[in-house]
């Protein structure tokens, strides 16, 4: 009996140790997740820690060639010191057969991104499922998309990724060509986003989830876009998520596409208001960029010169940083008029972004200093005791005096040490 008593005591002791270990591990995991979220959404971190880029993993019908292209794009991302890579999970019919969603391209790309030390952000593009122009296929298309979401979330449930809802579902082109002015359309795509959100929370409770991927571009008046955004929020787009993501593209037709317009006319602040963004639900930017090609992709935005494209990209990055955006994803590394590189070599925009990262990647935004003219921008950045100023103007080139220096200021951001 004594031996049995000792055995039971030892067994109970081991069980208690096991339970204590599991509790400790779960608590440790929770604290790790909290730290990761705090780091991701910290708007006061160095500029370089906020940056990511879009990688397109389907540039060839050959899986082998597509994989080689992934390597090329990831190498470009490394050159730009990227922390995040955003990736479409393509929903083309050829990847969905017999009720199964083929994820070969995505799995290869995700593994390469993780191996390179970057964090993948996964989103879905719903623009290529079956017949896009037929109302009779609308429900069928939504069901296919849900199946693809379910299979993909299950596939990557143990992989360290950030999830993001359907890409630009508020855009007619990216939501089965349905009328976005109808509340039922908004209800449908927010419903699928809510379905995805629940699936992610069920399969990967600790995963970070970004909601929206919302296109905020507008040509004449932002009222319609803002009204649509408000309706989407009412249908739950902003509920139980880690952040709201938007795509603040600028049309060339609006003030020459200058990035300062969105911030100066109050639209950016209204976007925050209409998504009910609070301190606990930050606003992130998961796409922005400028097109320099007359190709199909990007033609809607207008065509920027290579110089204007490069300057605007750097300026918008700085403006977003100054407006406390903790995550910024540039569209895209390679593949269209938005690209930063071709065949692995940085173009003018890529070179300007590399220069920005070299100059300010380890620096944190400190303050905006008023210039002699309203259209002049002077942003002070700090890295410990090191101080730099980046400056530009959204109007014509001219001379000015700031920080005891006579400066020639233009649309091209320039850098000044002020220690």
PLY file of the C-alpha trace (Angstrom):
ply
format ascii 1.0
element vertex 419
property float x
property float y
property float z
element edge 418
property int vertex1
property int vertex2
end_header
0.00 0.00 0.00
2.88 2.29 0.80
4.44 1.64 -2.58
1.10 2.32 -4.27
0.70 5.50 -2.22
4.16 6.67 -3.25
3.41 5.85 -6.89
0.18 7.89 -6.82
1.95 10.83 -5.20
4.72 10.75 -7.79
2.15 10.51 -10.58
0.20 13.47 -9.23
3.43 15.44 -8.87
4.34 14.74 -12.50
0.85 15.71 -13.66
1.10 19.00 -11.76
4.51 19.66 -13.31
3.07 18.90 -16.76
0.11 21.22 -16.20
2.39 23.95 -14.86
4.61 23.60 -17.93
1.64 23.87 -20.29
0.30 26.93 -18.45
3.76 28.51 -18.52
4.17 27.75 -22.25
0.72 29.12 -23.11
1.38 32.26 -21.08
4.81 32.60 -22.72
3.21 32.27 -26.18
0.60 34.89 -25.30
3.29 37.31 -24.17
5.24 36.65 -27.38
2.15 37.45 -29.49
1.56 40.64 -27.50
5.19 41.70 -28.09
4.94 40.94 -31.82
1.77 43.00 -32.20
3.23 45.83 -30.15
6.31 45.87 -32.41
4.29 45.70 -35.64
1.90 48.50 -34.71
4.43 50.78 -33.02
4.24 54.00 -35.06
7.35 55.41 -33.34
9.78 52.79 -34.63
12.51 53.52 -37.23
11.28 54.07 -40.79
13.03 50.98 -42.15
11.19 48.72 -39.69
7.86 49.75 -41.22
8.65 48.88 -44.83
7.45 46.05 -47.03
6.88 45.35 -50.72
4.49 43.43 -52.93
5.73 40.23 -54.57
3.79 38.60 -57.39
4.44 34.84 -57.41
2.60 33.94 -60.63
4.75 35.54 -63.33
5.08 32.26 -65.25
2.95 29.20 -66.01
6.07 27.19 -65.23
6.42 26.59 -61.49
10.20 26.35 -61.92
10.41 29.71 -63.71
8.03 31.34 -61.23
10.25 30.11 -58.40
13.32 31.66 -60.07
11.40 34.93 -60.38
10.53 34.74 -56.67
14.26 34.53 -55.92
14.89 37.58 -58.09
12.20 39.64 -56.38
13.27 38.57 -52.89
16.83 39.62 -53.70
15.50 43.07 -54.65
13.54 43.18 -51.37
16.73 42.36 -49.47
18.53 45.20 -51.25
15.76 47.50 -49.99
16.01 46.05 -46.45
12.37 44.93 -46.49
10.80 43.62 -43.30
7.54 42.41 -44.88
6.46 40.88 -48.19
2.82 41.01 -49.23
1.64 38.17 -51.45
-1.54 37.53 -53.40
-3.09 34.09 -53.11
-4.23 34.00 -56.72
-7.78 32.74 -57.33
-7.57 32.07 -61.07
-9.66 29.12 -62.27
-6.54 27.14 -63.18
-5.61 26.99 -59.48
-9.03 25.67 -58.42
-10.06 22.28 -59.81
-12.35 19.53 -58.54
-13.07 21.54 -55.41
-9.39 21.82 -54.48
-7.27 24.95 -54.36
-3.72 24.45 -55.62
-1.29 26.43 -53.49
2.02 25.32 -55.03
3.07 28.80 -56.13
2.15 30.38 -52.81
3.81 27.69 -50.67
7.10 28.07 -52.54
7.01 31.87 -52.25
6.06 31.83 -48.54
8.91 29.44 -47.70
11.41 31.60 -49.59
10.17 34.79 -47.86
10.48 33.20 -44.41
13.92 31.81 -45.23
15.00 35.33 -46.24
14.02 36.59 -42.76
10.94 38.54 -43.84
7.33 38.19 -42.72
4.71 37.21 -45.37
1.40 39.06 -45.52
-1.19 36.90 -47.32
-4.25 38.33 -49.06
-6.69 37.07 -51.70
-7.49 38.56 -55.08
-11.02 37.74 -56.24
-10.83 39.14 -59.78
-10.28 35.93 -61.77
-12.87 33.44 -60.56
-15.09 31.91 -63.32
-17.35 34.25 -65.32
-16.90 37.71 -63.77
-19.66 39.40 -65.79
-22.57 37.13 -65.05
-24.97 37.82 -62.18
-26.06 34.19 -62.24
-22.55 33.08 -61.25
-22.25 35.59 -58.41
-23.20 33.23 -55.56
-21.16 30.45 -57.15
-18.10 32.72 -57.28
-18.50 33.67 -53.62
-18.72 30.01 -52.60
-15.57 29.18 -54.59
-13.77 32.04 -52.89
-14.85 30.80 -49.46
-13.56 27.30 -50.25
-10.22 28.75 -51.36
-9.99 30.83 -48.18
-10.75 27.80 -46.00
-8.15 25.61 -47.68
-5.45 28.30 -47.66
-5.95 29.24 -44.00
-5.77 25.56 -43.05
-2.65 25.07 -45.17
-0.76 27.95 -43.52
-2.23 27.67 -40.00
1.12 26.67 -38.47
3.15 29.11 -40.57
4.22 32.50 -39.24
2.21 34.77 -41.56
0.03 37.86 -41.29
-3.43 37.51 -42.84
-5.25 40.26 -44.72
-8.82 40.28 -46.02
-9.89 40.25 -49.70
-7.86 42.67 -51.78
-9.80 45.83 -52.70
-13.18 44.13 -52.51
-14.73 47.62 -52.48
-13.59 48.00 -56.10
-15.97 46.86 -58.84
-13.13 45.22 -60.78
-11.95 43.20 -57.78
-15.39 42.08 -56.63
-16.96 40.23 -59.57
-17.83 43.51 -61.37
-20.72 44.14 -59.01
-22.17 47.60 -58.36
-20.44 49.02 -55.25
-23.11 51.69 -54.78
-25.51 48.97 -53.63
-25.52 48.16 -49.92
-26.10 44.48 -50.74
-22.75 44.38 -52.59
-20.94 45.88 -49.61
-22.76 43.44 -47.32
-21.63 40.53 -49.51
-17.92 41.33 -49.55
-17.78 42.32 -45.89
-19.57 39.02 -45.20
-16.80 37.07 -46.96
-14.19 39.10 -45.10
-15.94 38.28 -41.81
-16.00 34.61 -42.86
-12.23 34.73 -43.48
-11.63 36.53 -40.18
-13.49 33.80 -38.24
-11.63 31.07 -40.12
-8.25 32.62 -39.26
-9.23 33.11 -35.61
-10.44 29.49 -35.39
-7.41 27.93 -37.08
-4.69 30.32 -35.86
-5.92 32.22 -32.78
-2.62 34.07 -32.40
-2.33 35.17 -36.04
-2.38 38.88 -36.83
-5.35 39.86 -39.01
-5.62 43.01 -41.12
-9.06 43.97 -42.37
-9.96 46.12 -45.35
-7.28 46.08 -48.07
-9.51 49.00 -48.98
-9.00 51.05 -52.17
-9.26 54.73 -51.17
-8.41 56.26 -54.57
-10.84 58.87 -55.92
-10.96 61.16 -58.94
-13.32 64.05 -58.35
-14.88 63.77 -54.91
-14.03 61.37 -52.05
-17.59 61.40 -50.66
-18.71 58.19 -52.40
-15.57 56.30 -51.32
-15.89 57.53 -47.73
-19.60 56.64 -47.61
-18.83 53.12 -48.85
-16.10 52.80 -46.24
-18.48 53.83 -43.48
-21.06 51.23 -44.59
-18.36 48.54 -44.64
-17.42 49.44 -41.08
-21.08 49.18 -40.05
-21.15 45.65 -41.50
-18.28 44.63 -39.23
-15.16 45.27 -41.31
-13.41 46.85 -38.32
-14.65 44.44 -35.64
-12.31 41.98 -33.88
-9.30 42.77 -36.05
-5.76 43.95 -35.30
-5.71 46.83 -37.80
-7.46 48.40 -40.78
-5.56 48.36 -44.08
-6.05 50.84 -46.91
-4.57 51.59 -50.36
-4.20 55.38 -50.77
-3.35 55.55 -54.47
-3.35 58.96 -56.16
-4.81 59.64 -59.61
-2.62 61.68 -61.93
-5.77 63.65 -62.83
-6.07 64.92 -59.22
-3.54 67.70 -58.71
-0.97 65.90 -60.85
-1.08 62.90 -58.53
0.94 64.65 -55.86
0.83 62.61 -52.63
0.47 65.72 -50.45
-3.11 66.24 -51.73
-4.60 63.34 -49.72
-3.13 64.69 -46.50
-3.71 68.41 -47.04
-7.41 68.11 -47.93
-8.24 66.08 -44.82
-9.20 62.87 -46.67
-6.69 60.78 -44.75
-8.18 61.92 -41.44
-11.70 61.22 -42.73
-10.64 57.70 -43.69
-9.57 57.14 -40.08
-12.88 58.52 -38.84
-14.99 56.39 -41.20
-13.21 53.16 -40.25
-13.66 53.96 -36.55
-9.93 53.59 -36.09
-8.95 53.94 -32.45
-5.68 53.69 -30.52
-6.24 49.95 -30.30
-7.03 49.55 -33.99
-4.35 51.27 -36.05
-4.48 52.19 -39.70
-1.88 50.52 -41.93
-1.16 50.94 -45.64
-0.85 47.62 -47.47
-0.54 49.09 -50.97
0.58 52.34 -52.56
2.58 53.21 -55.61
2.85 55.09 -58.90
2.53 53.83 -62.46
4.91 54.77 -65.29
3.59 52.49 -68.04
0.74 52.61 -70.55
0.11 48.89 -69.99
-3.20 47.52 -68.76
-2.07 47.34 -65.12
-1.96 50.84 -63.72
-3.45 52.65 -66.69
-6.37 53.70 -64.50
-4.04 55.79 -62.34
-2.48 57.76 -65.18
1.12 57.71 -66.34
3.90 59.34 -64.32
7.37 60.05 -65.60
10.07 57.87 -64.04
11.34 60.90 -62.13
7.90 61.88 -60.77
7.14 58.26 -59.92
10.34 58.01 -57.88
9.89 61.36 -56.13
6.22 60.76 -55.30
6.95 57.31 -53.91
9.57 58.66 -51.50
7.41 61.64 -50.54
4.35 59.51 -49.83
6.45 57.15 -47.72
7.64 60.11 -45.65
4.14 61.56 -45.36
2.71 58.23 -44.17
5.52 57.91 -41.64
4.85 61.42 -40.34
1.16 60.48 -39.99
2.15 57.59 -37.69
1.41 54.71 -40.06
3.23 51.67 -38.60
3.23 49.44 -41.69
3.69 50.45 -45.35
3.71 48.13 -48.36
4.81 49.45 -51.76
3.31 47.99 -54.92
5.41 46.35 -56.37
8.86 44.74 -56.68
8.62 43.63 -60.33
6.01 42.99 -63.01
4.23 46.21 -64.04
4.53 49.97 -64.45
4.59 50.22 -60.64
7.74 48.11 -60.35
10.89 49.10 -58.49
13.13 46.76 -60.44
13.39 44.81 -63.68
15.30 41.55 -64.08
16.66 42.03 -60.58
18.09 45.53 -61.18
16.67 48.57 -59.35
15.13 51.26 -61.56
15.02 54.96 -60.64
12.23 54.43 -58.08
14.04 51.49 -56.56
17.25 53.51 -56.32
15.42 56.39 -54.62
13.83 54.01 -52.10
17.22 52.45 -51.44
18.65 55.94 -50.87
15.81 56.70 -48.44
16.51 53.51 -46.49
20.25 54.25 -46.45
19.66 57.79 -45.18
16.73 57.28 -42.80
16.07 53.54 -42.46
17.45 53.49 -38.90
16.02 56.90 -38.00
12.65 57.71 -36.42
10.41 60.62 -37.39
10.70 63.36 -34.77
8.88 66.47 -36.01
7.71 68.55 -38.96
9.33 71.98 -39.18
7.42 74.77 -41.00
9.22 76.14 -44.06
9.16 79.62 -45.58
6.33 78.48 -47.88
3.29 76.32 -47.11
4.25 73.84 -49.81
7.74 73.26 -48.40
8.26 70.18 -46.22
11.00 69.75 -43.62
10.89 66.56 -41.54
13.41 66.01 -38.77
14.49 62.44 -38.04
16.56 61.18 -35.12
18.65 58.15 -34.30
19.89 58.63 -30.76
21.89 61.85 -30.86
22.12 61.79 -34.65
19.79 64.19 -36.45
18.86 64.53 -40.11
16.34 66.57 -42.06
14.67 65.45 -45.27
13.15 68.26 -47.31
11.21 68.87 -50.53
8.49 71.05 -52.02
5.26 70.10 -53.78
5.47 73.25 -55.92
8.18 74.83 -58.06
11.89 74.64 -57.31
13.27 77.60 -55.37
15.87 78.71 -52.83
15.25 78.89 -49.11
17.14 79.17 -45.84
16.55 76.64 -43.07
18.66 75.30 -40.19
21.27 77.97 -40.93
21.75 76.55 -44.43
20.98 78.07 -47.80
19.14 75.34 -49.66
17.83 74.70 -53.14
14.53 72.88 -52.65
12.67 70.89 -55.34
10.24 67.98 -55.75
13.11 65.55 -55.15
13.60 64.84 -51.42
17.08 65.71 -50.19
18.88 64.99 -46.93
20.74 67.25 -44.52
22.72 66.37 -41.39
22.09 68.94 -38.66
24.34 67.69 -35.84
0 1
1 2
2 3
3 4
4 5
5 6
6 7
7 8
8 9
9 10
10 11
11 12
12 13
13 14
14 15
15 16
16 17
17 18
18 19
19 20
20 21
21 22
22 23
23 24
24 25
25 26
26 27
27 28
28 29
29 30
30 31
31 32
32 33
33 34
34 35
35 36
36 37
37 38
38 39
39 40
40 41
41 42
42 43
43 44
44 45
45 46
46 47
47 48
48 49
49 50
50 51
51 52
52 53
53 54
54 55
55 56
56 57
57 58
58 59
59 60
60 61
61 62
62 63
63 64
64 65
65 66
66 67
67 68
68 69
69 70
70 71
71 72
72 73
73 74
74 75
75 76
76 77
77 78
78 79
79 80
80 81
81 82
82 83
83 84
84 85
85 86
86 87
87 88
88 89
89 90
90 91
91 92
92 93
93 94
94 95
95 96
96 97
97 98
98 99
99 100
100 101
101 102
102 103
103 104
104 105
105 106
106 107
107 108
108 109
109 110
110 111
111 112
112 113
113 114
114 115
115 116
116 117
117 118
118 119
119 120
120 121
121 122
122 123
123 124
124 125
125 126
126 127
127 128
128 129
129 130
130 131
131 132
132 133
133 134
134 135
135 136
136 137
137 138
138 139
139 140
140 141
141 142
142 143
143 144
144 145
145 146
146 147
147 148
148 149
149 150
150 151
151 152
152 153
153 154
154 155
155 156
156 157
157 158
158 159
159 160
160 161
161 162
162 163
163 164
164 165
165 166
166 167
167 168
168 169
169 170
170 171
171 172
172 173
173 174
174 175
175 176
176 177
177 178
178 179
179 180
180 181
181 182
182 183
183 184
184 185
185 186
186 187
187 188
188 189
189 190
190 191
191 192
192 193
193 194
194 195
195 196
196 197
197 198
198 199
199 200
200 201
201 202
202 203
203 204
204 205
205 206
206 207
207 208
208 209
209 210
210 211
211 212
212 213
213 214
214 215
215 216
216 217
217 218
218 219
219 220
220 221
221 222
222 223
223 224
224 225
225 226
226 227
227 228
228 229
229 230
230 231
231 232
232 233
233 234
234 235
235 236
236 237
237 238
238 239
239 240
240 241
241 242
242 243
243 244
244 245
245 246
246 247
247 248
248 249
249 250
250 251
251 252
252 253
253 254
254 255
255 256
256 257
257 258
258 259
259 260
260 261
261 262
262 263
263 264
264 265
265 266
266 267
267 268
268 269
269 270
270 271
271 272
272 273
273 274
274 275
275 276
276 277
277 278
278 279
279 280
280 281
281 282
282 283
283 284
284 285
285 286
286 287
287 288
288 289
289 290
290 291
291 292
292 293
293 294
294 295
295 296
296 297
297 298
298 299
299 300
300 301
301 302
302 303
303 304
304 305
305 306
306 307
307 308
308 309
309 310
310 311
311 312
312 313
313 314
314 315
315 316
316 317
317 318
318 319
319 320
320 321
321 322
322 323
323 324
324 325
325 326
326 327
327 328
328 329
329 330
330 331
331 332
332 333
333 334
334 335
335 336
336 337
337 338
338 339
339 340
340 341
341 342
342 343
343 344
344 345
345 346
346 347
347 348
348 349
349 350
350 351
351 352
352 353
353 354
354 355
355 356
356 357
357 358
358 359
359 360
360 361
361 362
362 363
363 364
364 365
365 366
366 367
367 368
368 369
369 370
370 371
371 372
372 373
373 374
374 375
375 376
376 377
377 378
378 379
379 380
380 381
381 382
382 383
383 384
384 385
385 386
386 387
387 388
388 389
389 390
390 391
391 392
392 393
393 394
394 395
395 396
396 397
397 398
398 399
399 400
400 401
401 402
402 403
403 404
404 405
405 406
406 407
407 408
408 409
409 410
410 411
411 412
412 413
413 414
414 415
415 416
416 417
417 418
